[in-house]
Amino acid sequence: MKIFTAAQIREWDKYTLKEEPVTSINLMERGGAACFKWIKKNTHPPKKFIVFCGTGNNGGDGLVIARLLHKAKRKVAVYILDNKKRSEEFTINLDRFLALKVELVFVQTENDFPSLLKNTIIIDALYGTGLDRPLKNIAAQIVNHIHQNNGIIISIDMPSGLCADIYTGKDAIIKATHTLSFETNKLAFLLPENAVYTGLVHLISINLNKKYYETTPAQFETIDEQMISKIYKPRNQFAHKYNYGHALLYAGSKNMMGAAVLCTKACIRSGAGLATIHIPPGCEAIIHTALPEAITTSVNDTNKSWSKKSAIAIGPGMENTAKNKQLLKKLLSAWAGPLVIDATALAILTAFTSLLSLRKLYPAILTPHTGEFEKLFGKTTNAFERLKLITQKASTLQCYIILKGHHTLIACPDGKHYFNTTGNVGMATAGSGDALTGIICGLLAQGYAEKECCILGVYLHGLAGDIAAEKISQEAMIASDIIDCLGEGFKQIKNH
């Protein structure tokens, strides 16, 4: 699903009004009615609804909702943050609402704020995607007043004070229980620091013109089943193991052989025909016992032996040594094939990230978590700043960067970005990242292109985690559970 900017969303509205037989006021009615329908279905009738409205189109949506709540025999009050600048659609809906003689207050000072009693549901329709600056003065005060209520807060389109695609600080932003947003995700919803504001996000269709969506490019997208079904390649019934590649993994050390086992097992489970793991001498028995399907080696590989491999991954469980530093430098300069860099190898990479830009045919795939990303490229003060930095680094270094998290982000060299939609907090466990590295290396070995590997890999990894959580709970999940559920993940993808 594409993620449009606030400006593109405004253009989408205009395009719909131009191309379809619908007026702007009827489009607003459509949006308000869709929100009312959700509210009616998903909330128990409280003693009272209080609807806070601005004087723009978001406030107009709020007035539609309030009118429909009143018609449904719900007790409702409306508080309008008074502003001389009113949209035409808001003004029309205000006239319609005034005819109902329902409790209505125009807020000009703090003295106009309502008492927030228990069992009150608040509807936040102060500001929508059009907001492009932090809230101040009376607007900020009303947000802080709303937070005195411990009940349900439902924001319409955006939690007021939160901008769709720019950073606006952390003060005076509604902390919604639910956000009812129109048509598509907003960029702000997918950034971890905004979870406290958005609550649960529900996307509501108001039937904006499909042609605009299909023909308008977007820098950001979320990964969905339709995208995955186009990437996934069913197996050829006459294939043999060499058709699915030979992966080489540099992983493990004396005290971290578990990482090597998890990474290699995930690589094989993801479909690689063969997997060789390069480990320290004396550790072979661990692999042979835990994973008899794998091949082990302790001999330093040469360019000639690399030429027989389909993809290489390096990093999980390795030691940060001078020898491994030279190995990574050699891989970057002498190995031209698909390459995944993770964990310890990312720490080593900080000394020579510029070598990444030399890889023209097969851009490297980096898989850092936030801490590793900051060690590689520098600290950032907020998620939007980090997003700008990851875009710059993926472009200038011509590599793919998978920033792991709740909505794992894939930054591509061409400037495109993809947010993952599978996975859960149960995957925040030791070895989960090692499993992802193995999955991606296994997909690379099978011949998937780098972008395809990143998208399919993170989606499959998260999907397996969701299946594992359903079976044994998020709390009890360990990394090997994720790997053990990859088969069911593939079945779901294949049967979609």
ROPAKOL-415884 format. One record per residue (C-alpha): residue number from 0; x, y, z. Coordinates in steps of 0.2 Angstrom, whole numbers, padded with zeros to 4 digits. Layout:
N
@num NUM X X Y Y Z Z
...
END
This chain:
496
@num 0 X 0000 Y 0000 Z 0000
@num 1 X 0007 Y 0017 Z -0005
@num 2 X 0010 Y 0030 Z 0008
@num 3 X 0006 Y 0047 Z 0002
@num 4 X 0012 Y 0064 Z 0009
@num 5 X -0001 Y 0077 Z 0016
@num 6 X 0001 Y 0086 Z -0001
@num 7 X -0003 Y 0071 Z -0011
@num 8 X -0018 Y 0067 Z 0000
@num 9 X -0025 Y 0085 Z -0004
@num 10 X -0022 Y 0082 Z -0022
@num 11 X -0031 Y 0065 Z -0021
@num 12 X -0046 Y 0074 Z -0014
@num 13 X -0046 Y 0087 Z -0028
@num 14 X -0044 Y 0073 Z -0041
@num 15 X -0059 Y 0064 Z -0034
@num 16 X -0070 Y 0079 Z -0034
@num 17 X -0064 Y 0083 Z -0052
@num 18 X -0066 Y 0065 Z -0059
@num 19 X -0082 Y 0059 Z -0050
@num 20 X -0099 Y 0065 Z -0048
@num 21 X -0097 Y 0070 Z -0029
@num 22 X -0096 Y 0087 Z -0021
@num 23 X -0084 Y 0092 Z -0007
@num 24 X -0098 Y 0093 Z 0006
@num 25 X -0104 Y 0075 Z 0001
@num 26 X -0086 Y 0068 Z 0002
@num 27 X -0085 Y 0075 Z 0019
@num 28 X -0102 Y 0067 Z 0023
@num 29 X -0095 Y 0051 Z 0017
@num 30 X -0080 Y 0052 Z 0028
@num 31 X -0089 Y 0057 Z 0043
@num 32 X -0102 Y 0043 Z 0041
@num 33 X -0089 Y 0030 Z 0039
@num 34 X -0081 Y 0036 Z 0055
@num 35 X -0098 Y 0036 Z 0064
@num 36 X -0101 Y 0018 Z 0058
@num 37 X -0085 Y 0012 Z 0065
@num 38 X -0088 Y 0021 Z 0082
@num 39 X -0105 Y 0014 Z 0083
@num 40 X -0099 Y -0004 Z 0080
@num 41 X -0084 Y -0003 Z 0091
@num 42 X -0088 Y 0006 Z 0106
@num 43 X -0101 Y 0003 Z 0120
@num 44 X -0112 Y 0018 Z 0122
@num 45 X -0105 Y 0030 Z 0135
@num 46 X -0114 Y 0042 Z 0146
@num 47 X -0108 Y 0055 Z 0134
@num 48 X -0098 Y 0059 Z 0118
@num 49 X -0088 Y 0075 Z 0118
@num 50 X -0082 Y 0080 Z 0100
@num 51 X -0068 Y 0093 Z 0099
@num 52 X -0068 Y 0101 Z 0082
@num 53 X -0056 Y 0113 Z 0073
@num 54 X -0064 Y 0125 Z 0060
@num 55 X -0056 Y 0116 Z 0045
@num 56 X -0061 Y 0100 Z 0036
@num 57 X -0056 Y 0089 Z 0050
@num 58 X -0068 Y 0099 Z 0061
@num 59 X -0081 Y 0097 Z 0048
@num 60 X -0079 Y 0078 Z 0049
@num 61 X -0081 Y 0080 Z 0068
@num 62 X -0098 Y 0089 Z 0065
@num 63 X -0104 Y 0076 Z 0054
@num 64 X -0100 Y 0062 Z 0067
@num 65 X -0108 Y 0073 Z 0081
@num 66 X -0124 Y 0075 Z 0070
@num 67 X -0125 Y 0056 Z 0067
@num 68 X -0122 Y 0052 Z 0085
@num 69 X -0136 Y 0064 Z 0090
@num 70 X -0148 Y 0056 Z 0077
@num 71 X -0143 Y 0039 Z 0084
@num 72 X -0150 Y 0045 Z 0101
@num 73 X -0132 Y 0047 Z 0109
@num 74 X -0129 Y 0061 Z 0121
@num 75 X -0116 Y 0072 Z 0113
@num 76 X -0108 Y 0089 Z 0115
@num 77 X -0097 Y 0099 Z 0103
@num 78 X -0083 Y 0110 Z 0108
@num 79 X -0076 Y 0121 Z 0093
@num 80 X -0059 Y 0128 Z 0095
@num 81 X -0065 Y 0145 Z 0088
@num 82 X -0055 Y 0152 Z 0073
@num 83 X -0060 Y 0166 Z 0061
@num 84 X -0053 Y 0156 Z 0047
@num 85 X -0066 Y 0142 Z 0043
@num 86 X -0067 Y 0131 Z 0028
@num 87 X -0083 Y 0131 Z 0017
@num 88 X -0087 Y 0113 Z 0021
@num 89 X -0085 Y 0116 Z 0040
@num 90 X -0097 Y 0131 Z 0039
@num 91 X -0110 Y 0121 Z 0029
@num 92 X -0109 Y 0107 Z 0042
@num 93 X -0110 Y 0120 Z 0056
@num 94 X -0126 Y 0127 Z 0050
@num 95 X -0133 Y 0109 Z 0049
@num 96 X -0128 Y 0106 Z 0066
@num 97 X -0135 Y 0122 Z 0074
@num 98 X -0152 Y 0117 Z 0068
@num 99 X -0152 Y 0102 Z 0080
@num 100 X -0150 Y 0112 Z 0096
@num 101 X -0137 Y 0101 Z 0103
@num 102 X -0125 Y 0107 Z 0116
@num 103 X -0112 Y 0117 Z 0107
@num 104 X -0098 Y 0128 Z 0114
@num 105 X -0086 Y 0139 Z 0105
@num 106 X -0069 Y 0138 Z 0114
@num 107 X -0060 Y 0155 Z 0116
@num 108 X -0051 Y 0153 Z 0133
@num 109 X -0048 Y 0139 Z 0146
@num 110 X -0064 Y 0144 Z 0155
@num 111 X -0073 Y 0136 Z 0140
@num 112 X -0066 Y 0119 Z 0142
@num 113 X -0078 Y 0105 Z 0147
@num 114 X -0077 Y 0095 Z 0163
@num 115 X -0072 Y 0077 Z 0158
@num 116 X -0082 Y 0065 Z 0168
@num 117 X -0080 Y 0046 Z 0169
@num 118 X -0087 Y 0035 Z 0155
@num 119 X -0085 Y 0049 Z 0142
@num 120 X -0078 Y 0045 Z 0124
@num 121 X -0069 Y 0060 Z 0117
@num 122 X -0069 Y 0062 Z 0098
@num 123 X -0053 Y 0072 Z 0092
@num 124 X -0057 Y 0082 Z 0076
@num 125 X -0046 Y 0097 Z 0079
@num 126 X -0033 Y 0095 Z 0066
@num 127 X -0030 Y 0083 Z 0052
@num 128 X -0017 Y 0080 Z 0039
@num 129 X -0016 Y 0098 Z 0034
@num 130 X -0007 Y 0102 Z 0050
@num 131 X 0011 Y 0108 Z 0047
@num 132 X 0017 Y 0116 Z 0063
@num 133 X 0017 Y 0112 Z 0082
@num 134 X 0001 Y 0117 Z 0092
@num 135 X 0003 Y 0133 Z 0102
@num 136 X -0007 Y 0143 Z 0114
@num 137 X -0026 Y 0138 Z 0116
@num 138 X -0024 Y 0124 Z 0104
@num 139 X -0010 Y 0116 Z 0115
@num 140 X -0020 Y 0120 Z 0131
@num 141 X -0035 Y 0110 Z 0125
@num 142 X -0024 Y 0095 Z 0120
@num 143 X -0017 Y 0095 Z 0138
@num 144 X -0035 Y 0097 Z 0145
@num 145 X -0041 Y 0082 Z 0135
@num 146 X -0027 Y 0071 Z 0142
@num 147 X -0035 Y 0073 Z 0159
@num 148 X -0048 Y 0061 Z 0154
@num 149 X -0043 Y 0043 Z 0157
@num 150 X -0056 Y 0036 Z 0145
@num 151 X -0056 Y 0032 Z 0126
@num 152 X -0050 Y 0045 Z 0114
@num 153 X -0054 Y 0043 Z 0095
@num 154 X -0044 Y 0054 Z 0083
@num 155 X -0051 Y 0057 Z 0066
@num 156 X -0038 Y 0055 Z 0052
@num 157 X -0023 Y 0061 Z 0063
@num 158 X -0021 Y 0063 Z 0082
@num 159 X -0021 Y 0082 Z 0083
@num 160 X -0004 Y 0090 Z 0085
@num 161 X 0004 Y 0075 Z 0075
@num 162 X 0010 Y 0080 Z 0057
@num 163 X 0008 Y 0067 Z 0044
@num 164 X 0026 Y 0068 Z 0036
@num 165 X 0036 Y 0081 Z 0046
@num 166 X 0043 Y 0081 Z 0064
@num 167 X 0034 Y 0093 Z 0076
@num 168 X 0041 Y 0089 Z 0093
@num 169 X 0033 Y 0079 Z 0107
@num 170 X 0022 Y 0092 Z 0115
@num 171 X 0004 Y 0095 Z 0113
@num 172 X -0001 Y 0080 Z 0103
@num 173 X -0016 Y 0070 Z 0107
@num 174 X -0013 Y 0052 Z 0114
@num 175 X -0027 Y 0043 Z 0105
@num 176 X -0034 Y 0026 Z 0110
@num 177 X -0039 Y 0024 Z 0091
@num 178 X -0035 Y 0033 Z 0076
@num 179 X -0048 Y 0032 Z 0061
@num 180 X -0038 Y 0037 Z 0046
@num 181 X -0044 Y 0038 Z 0028
@num 182 X -0039 Y 0027 Z 0014
@num 183 X -0020 Y 0024 Z 0017
@num 184 X -0007 Y 0024 Z 0031
@num 185 X 0002 Y 0040 Z 0035
@num 186 X 0021 Y 0040 Z 0037
@num 187 X 0020 Y 0046 Z 0055
@num 188 X 0010 Y 0031 Z 0060
@num 189 X 0024 Y 0019 Z 0055
@num 190 X 0038 Y 0027 Z 0065
@num 191 X 0041 Y 0020 Z 0083
@num 192 X 0041 Y 0036 Z 0093
@num 193 X 0023 Y 0040 Z 0087
@num 194 X 0015 Y 0024 Z 0094
@num 195 X 0011 Y 0033 Z 0110
@num 196 X 0000 Y 0046 Z 0100
@num 197 X -0009 Y 0035 Z 0087
@num 198 X -0015 Y 0020 Z 0098
@num 199 X -0023 Y 0007 Z 0086
@num 200 X -0024 Y 0014 Z 0068
@num 201 X -0039 Y 0009 Z 0058
@num 202 X -0039 Y 0013 Z 0039
@num 203 X -0056 Y 0018 Z 0033
@num 204 X -0061 Y 0019 Z 0015
@num 205 X -0071 Y 0034 Z 0008
@num 206 X -0069 Y 0028 Z -0010
@num 207 X -0057 Y 0041 Z -0016
@num 208 X -0053 Y 0039 Z -0035
@num 209 X -0043 Y 0023 Z -0038
@num 210 X -0035 Y 0030 Z -0054
@num 211 X -0025 Y 0043 Z -0044
@num 212 X -0019 Y 0030 Z -0032
@num 213 X -0013 Y 0018 Z -0046
@num 214 X -0004 Y 0032 Z -0056
@num 215 X 0003 Y 0042 Z -0042
@num 216 X 0021 Y 0037 Z -0037
@num 217 X 0025 Y 0036 Z -0018
@num 218 X 0042 Y 0036 Z -0010
@num 219 X 0036 Y 0025 Z 0004
@num 220 X 0025 Y 0009 Z 0004
@num 221 X 0019 Y -0004 Z 0016
@num 222 X 0022 Y -0022 Z 0011
@num 223 X 0006 Y -0032 Z 0008
@num 224 X 0000 Y -0049 Z 0002
@num 225 X -0002 Y -0043 Z -0015
@num 226 X 0016 Y -0037 Z -0016
@num 227 X 0022 Y -0053 Z -0009
@num 228 X 0012 Y -0064 Z -0021
@num 229 X 0021 Y -0055 Z -0036
@num 230 X 0038 Y -0058 Z -0028
@num 231 X 0036 Y -0076 Z -0022
@num 232 X 0042 Y -0090 Z -0035
@num 233 X 0034 Y -0107 Z -0034
@num 234 X 0046 Y -0121 Z -0036
@num 235 X 0049 Y -0131 Z -0052
@num 236 X 0045 Y -0149 Z -0050
@num 237 X 0060 Y -0155 Z -0060
@num 238 X 0072 Y -0144 Z -0050
@num 239 X 0087 Y -0151 Z -0039
@num 240 X 0096 Y -0143 Z -0025
@num 241 X 0109 Y -0134 Z -0036
@num 242 X 0095 Y -0125 Z -0044
@num 243 X 0092 Y -0116 Z -0027
@num 244 X 0110 Y -0110 Z -0024
@num 245 X 0124 Y -0113 Z -0012
@num 246 X 0125 Y -0101 Z 0003
@num 247 X 0140 Y -0097 Z 0013
@num 248 X 0139 Y -0090 Z 0030
@num 249 X 0153 Y -0083 Z 0041
@num 250 X 0145 Y -0084 Z 0058
@num 251 X 0149 Y -0090 Z 0076
@num 252 X 0163 Y -0090 Z 0088
@num 253 X 0168 Y -0100 Z 0103
@num 254 X 0155 Y -0092 Z 0115
@num 255 X 0142 Y -0088 Z 0101
@num 256 X 0139 Y -0104 Z 0091
@num 257 X 0120 Y -0102 Z 0094
@num 258 X 0120 Y -0087 Z 0082
@num 259 X 0128 Y -0098 Z 0069
@num 260 X 0116 Y -0112 Z 0071
@num 261 X 0101 Y -0100 Z 0070
@num 262 X 0107 Y -0091 Z 0055
@num 263 X 0111 Y -0107 Z 0045
@num 264 X 0095 Y -0116 Z 0050
@num 265 X 0085 Y -0101 Z 0044
@num 266 X 0095 Y -0100 Z 0028
@num 267 X 0091 Y -0118 Z 0024
@num 268 X 0073 Y -0117 Z 0030
@num 269 X 0071 Y -0102 Z 0018
@num 270 X 0075 Y -0113 Z 0003
@num 271 X 0093 Y -0113 Z 0000
@num 272 X 0099 Y -0129 Z -0009
@num 273 X 0115 Y -0130 Z 0001
@num 274 X 0123 Y -0120 Z 0015
@num 275 X 0141 Y -0120 Z 0021
@num 276 X 0145 Y -0112 Z 0037
@num 277 X 0162 Y -0105 Z 0040
@num 278 X 0166 Y -0107 Z 0059
@num 279 X 0181 Y -0107 Z 0071
@num 280 X 0191 Y -0124 Z 0071
@num 281 X 0185 Y -0136 Z 0084
@num 282 X 0167 Y -0130 Z 0083
@num 283 X 0161 Y -0142 Z 0070
@num 284 X 0153 Y -0154 Z 0081
@num 285 X 0141 Y -0141 Z 0087
@num 286 X 0134 Y -0138 Z 0069
@num 287 X 0134 Y -0157 Z 0065
@num 288 X 0124 Y -0161 Z 0080
@num 289 X 0112 Y -0146 Z 0079
@num 290 X 0110 Y -0145 Z 0060
@num 291 X 0116 Y -0161 Z 0051
@num 292 X 0110 Y -0153 Z 0034
@num 293 X 0124 Y -0140 Z 0035
@num 294 X 0141 Y -0141 Z 0028
@num 295 X 0155 Y -0134 Z 0039
@num 296 X 0172 Y -0127 Z 0035
@num 297 X 0186 Y -0119 Z 0045
@num 298 X 0198 Y -0116 Z 0030
@num 299 X 0200 Y -0098 Z 0024
@num 300 X 0191 Y -0096 Z 0008
@num 301 X 0199 Y -0090 Z -0008
@num 302 X 0191 Y -0080 Z -0022
@num 303 X 0191 Y -0097 Z -0032
@num 304 X 0180 Y -0105 Z -0019
@num 305 X 0169 Y -0090 Z -0017
@num 306 X 0165 Y -0091 Z -0036
@num 307 X 0156 Y -0107 Z -0032
@num 308 X 0144 Y -0099 Z -0020
@num 309 X 0128 Y -0091 Z -0024
@num 310 X 0127 Y -0079 Z -0009
@num 311 X 0137 Y -0074 Z 0006
@num 312 X 0131 Y -0068 Z 0024
@num 313 X 0143 Y -0062 Z 0037
@num 314 X 0142 Y -0057 Z 0055
@num 315 X 0131 Y -0066 Z 0067
@num 316 X 0140 Y -0072 Z 0082
@num 317 X 0157 Y -0067 Z 0075
@num 318 X 0171 Y -0059 Z 0085
@num 319 X 0178 Y -0042 Z 0081
@num 320 X 0195 Y -0046 Z 0077
@num 321 X 0209 Y -0040 Z 0065
@num 322 X 0207 Y -0056 Z 0055
@num 323 X 0188 Y -0054 Z 0053
@num 324 X 0191 Y -0036 Z 0048
@num 325 X 0202 Y -0041 Z 0034
@num 326 X 0189 Y -0054 Z 0029
@num 327 X 0175 Y -0041 Z 0027
@num 328 X 0186 Y -0029 Z 0018
@num 329 X 0191 Y -0043 Z 0006
@num 330 X 0173 Y -0048 Z 0004
@num 331 X 0168 Y -0030 Z -0001
@num 332 X 0182 Y -0028 Z -0013
@num 333 X 0184 Y -0046 Z -0021
@num 334 X 0167 Y -0054 Z -0019
@num 335 X 0155 Y -0047 Z -0033
@num 336 X 0140 Y -0058 Z -0028
@num 337 X 0125 Y -0056 Z -0016
@num 338 X 0131 Y -0051 Z 0001
@num 339 X 0122 Y -0049 Z 0018
@num 340 X 0131 Y -0039 Z 0032
@num 341 X 0124 Y -0041 Z 0050
@num 342 X 0129 Y -0040 Z 0068
@num 343 X 0148 Y -0040 Z 0072
@num 344 X 0151 Y -0037 Z 0054
@num 345 X 0142 Y -0021 Z 0055
@num 346 X 0152 Y -0015 Z 0069
@num 347 X 0168 Y -0019 Z 0059
@num 348 X 0161 Y -0010 Z 0044
@num 349 X 0161 Y 0007 Z 0053
@num 350 X 0179 Y 0009 Z 0048
@num 351 X 0176 Y 0007 Z 0029
@num 352 X 0158 Y 0010 Z 0024
@num 353 X 0164 Y 0019 Z 0008
@num 354 X 0169 Y 0002 Z 0001
@num 355 X 0150 Y -0002 Z -0001
@num 356 X 0148 Y 0010 Z -0015
@num 357 X 0160 Y 0000 Z -0025
@num 358 X 0148 Y -0014 Z -0027
@num 359 X 0139 Y -0010 Z -0043
@num 360 X 0132 Y -0027 Z -0049
@num 361 X 0126 Y -0034 Z -0032
@num 362 X 0123 Y -0020 Z -0019
@num 363 X 0126 Y -0026 Z -0001
@num 364 X 0111 Y -0028 Z 0011
@num 365 X 0114 Y -0022 Z 0028
@num 366 X 0103 Y -0027 Z 0043
@num 367 X 0106 Y -0016 Z 0058
@num 368 X 0094 Y -0013 Z 0073
@num 369 X 0093 Y 0006 Z 0078
@num 370 X 0109 Y 0005 Z 0089
@num 371 X 0119 Y -0003 Z 0075
@num 372 X 0113 Y 0010 Z 0063
@num 373 X 0118 Y 0024 Z 0074
@num 374 X 0136 Y 0017 Z 0077
@num 375 X 0137 Y 0015 Z 0058
@num 376 X 0130 Y 0032 Z 0052
@num 377 X 0128 Y 0043 Z 0068
@num 378 X 0115 Y 0048 Z 0080
@num 379 X 0099 Y 0056 Z 0076
@num 380 X 0087 Y 0065 Z 0087
@num 381 X 0070 Y 0059 Z 0080
@num 382 X 0063 Y 0046 Z 0068
@num 383 X 0060 Y 0058 Z 0054
@num 384 X 0079 Y 0064 Z 0055
@num 385 X 0084 Y 0045 Z 0055
@num 386 X 0073 Y 0042 Z 0040
@num 387 X 0082 Y 0056 Z 0031
@num 388 X 0099 Y 0049 Z 0035
@num 389 X 0095 Y 0031 Z 0030
@num 390 X 0088 Y 0038 Z 0013
@num 391 X 0105 Y 0047 Z 0011
@num 392 X 0116 Y 0033 Z 0016
@num 393 X 0106 Y 0020 Z 0005
@num 394 X 0108 Y 0031 Z -0010
@num 395 X 0126 Y 0037 Z -0008
@num 396 X 0133 Y 0020 Z -0003
@num 397 X 0122 Y 0011 Z -0016
@num 398 X 0116 Y -0002 Z -0003
@num 399 X 0100 Y -0009 Z 0004
@num 400 X 0098 Y -0005 Z 0023
@num 401 X 0085 Y -0015 Z 0033
@num 402 X 0082 Y -0006 Z 0049
@num 403 X 0074 Y -0018 Z 0061
@num 404 X 0060 Y -0014 Z 0072
@num 405 X 0041 Y -0015 Z 0074
@num 406 X 0038 Y -0009 Z 0056
@num 407 X 0055 Y -0015 Z 0049
@num 408 X 0060 Y -0002 Z 0036
@num 409 X 0069 Y -0006 Z 0020
@num 410 X 0078 Y 0008 Z 0012
@num 411 X 0083 Y 0005 Z -0006
@num 412 X 0097 Y 0013 Z -0016
@num 413 X 0084 Y 0021 Z -0028
@num 414 X 0076 Y 0031 Z -0015
@num 415 X 0061 Y 0019 Z -0012
@num 416 X 0056 Y 0013 Z 0005
@num 417 X 0046 Y -0001 Z 0011
@num 418 X 0038 Y -0004 Z 0029
@num 419 X 0035 Y -0021 Z 0034
@num 420 X 0017 Y -0026 Z 0041
@num 421 X 0020 Y -0043 Z 0049
@num 422 X 0029 Y -0047 Z 0065
@num 423 X 0026 Y -0043 Z 0084
@num 424 X 0034 Y -0039 Z 0100
@num 425 X 0037 Y -0057 Z 0104
@num 426 X 0051 Y -0057 Z 0091
@num 427 X 0061 Y -0045 Z 0102
@num 428 X 0072 Y -0060 Z 0108
@num 429 X 0090 Y -0065 Z 0106
@num 430 X 0093 Y -0073 Z 0089
@num 431 X 0079 Y -0066 Z 0080
@num 432 X 0090 Y -0055 Z 0069
@num 433 X 0102 Y -0070 Z 0066
@num 434 X 0087 Y -0079 Z 0059
@num 435 X 0082 Y -0064 Z 0047
@num 436 X 0100 Y -0064 Z 0040
@num 437 X 0099 Y -0082 Z 0036
@num 438 X 0082 Y -0080 Z 0028
@num 439 X 0089 Y -0066 Z 0017
@num 440 X 0104 Y -0075 Z 0012
@num 441 X 0094 Y -0091 Z 0008
@num 442 X 0083 Y -0081 Z -0004
@num 443 X 0098 Y -0073 Z -0012
@num 444 X 0105 Y -0090 Z -0015
@num 445 X 0089 Y -0095 Z -0024
@num 446 X 0091 Y -0081 Z -0036
@num 447 X 0079 Y -0068 Z -0029
@num 448 X 0085 Y -0050 Z -0033
@num 449 X 0091 Y -0039 Z -0018
@num 450 X 0075 Y -0029 Z -0017
@num 451 X 0064 Y -0044 Z -0018
@num 452 X 0075 Y -0053 Z -0005
@num 453 X 0073 Y -0038 Z 0007
@num 454 X 0054 Y -0037 Z 0005
@num 455 X 0050 Y -0056 Z 0005
@num 456 X 0063 Y -0059 Z 0019
@num 457 X 0056 Y -0047 Z 0032
@num 458 X 0038 Y -0051 Z 0028
@num 459 X 0041 Y -0070 Z 0029
@num 460 X 0052 Y -0067 Z 0045
@num 461 X 0038 Y -0057 Z 0053
@num 462 X 0024 Y -0069 Z 0047
@num 463 X 0033 Y -0084 Z 0055
@num 464 X 0034 Y -0074 Z 0071
@num 465 X 0015 Y -0070 Z 0070
@num 466 X 0012 Y -0089 Z 0068
@num 467 X 0024 Y -0093 Z 0082
@num 468 X 0015 Y -0080 Z 0093
@num 469 X -0002 Y -0088 Z 0089
@num 470 X 0005 Y -0105 Z 0094
@num 471 X 0015 Y -0101 Z 0110
@num 472 X 0012 Y -0083 Z 0114
@num 473 X 0023 Y -0068 Z 0112
@num 474 X 0031 Y -0070 Z 0129
@num 475 X 0037 Y -0088 Z 0127
@num 476 X 0043 Y -0085 Z 0109
@num 477 X 0062 Y -0089 Z 0105
@num 478 X 0071 Y -0087 Z 0089
@num 479 X 0070 Y -0105 Z 0085
@num 480 X 0051 Y -0104 Z 0085
@num 481 X 0052 Y -0091 Z 0072
@num 482 X 0063 Y -0103 Z 0061
@num 483 X 0052 Y -0118 Z 0064
@num 484 X 0036 Y -0108 Z 0058
@num 485 X 0044 Y -0103 Z 0042
@num 486 X 0036 Y -0118 Z 0033
@num 487 X 0018 Y -0112 Z 0038
@num 488 X 0023 Y -0095 Z 0032
@num 489 X 0028 Y -0101 Z 0015
@num 490 X 0011 Y -0110 Z 0014
@num 491 X 0001 Y -0095 Z 0018
@num 492 X 0011 Y -0085 Z 0005
@num 493 X 0009 Y -0099 Z -0008
@num 494 X -0010 Y -0101 Z -0005
@num 495 X -0014 Y -0082 Z -0005
END
